[in-house]
Amino acid sequence: MTASDFIGHDELDSVTTHLRLAISASELHGSLCGYLAGNGRPGRRSLLEVLHLDAGGISVAPADQGVLVQLVRQSEAELADPELGFEPLLPSDDRPLTERADALVDWCRGFLGGFGLGGPDIHNRLSDEGKEILRDIGSIASSSLDFGDEDEDEDALIEVHEFVRMGVMLLFTECHIPNQPANDTLH
């Protein structure tokens, strides 16, 4: 994938606005990543169909559909990247801290919803660490963030962002490992 193919937050935000989706660009990306991490496979279905999103009867323009198709490809590649290149799609660092923090909360909320589309069996495949990470992402998703010292808040947001980024890659990896036998005994 070349840099010109990369779908950024602002581009996805334009698509969510065109389609009048009831979720933000960050939440849409979180939903997609949760779905993919939970072993979801879109196949030939549209992203909106896969995530059970309704564009309110608006037909999806070819340009917007192209962005959504590319977003799926981009997200699949980033999650599977052995160089750990995955990043949640959030507003750029030059945006206000509160906007970026709210977007991370939205992203986590979307991730949980998308991951849940993998069904109850996917949760049972997680290690204790994976289950704890999922609970922590749930805590972030239900957070209301307070701000005080801008430098400390920026550092805290960076730490939470990195935790989410690494946690999501761990969950993706765990859910994509073929089922292992309960023990090593062969019969």
C-alpha angles and dihedrals in degrees: 000000000000126000089253089060093053114114110218131198095259092051092049090045089057090053094049088050093049090050093043090228116181091230134069125249090255093051091048091052090045090051092051092047092047090051092049093044090051088059094262117160117199096197109176095333118112119254091245091053093046092052094041092241123155122214089199095252092306112138113235111245115230092246092053091045089052091054091050093048091049090047090057092050092045093049094047091051094046094048092050094043109128087205089063093241096153117128129178108242104248137151114285122271092255091066119095116283093240091054092050093046092049089048091053090051089049091047091053092048090052092047092056092050093048093045089051089059086070088074133237095294093065091062090053090057093061123103118235088262091052092050090049091051090050090051090049091051086051090053090051091047091055095044129117105203123219122203132209122140108034096212093048091045091051090051091048092050090050090052093048091046091052092047091052092045094051094039092054091051090051091050091048091051094048093049092049097052109102114250110278122212114259090246138007095250116121119207 
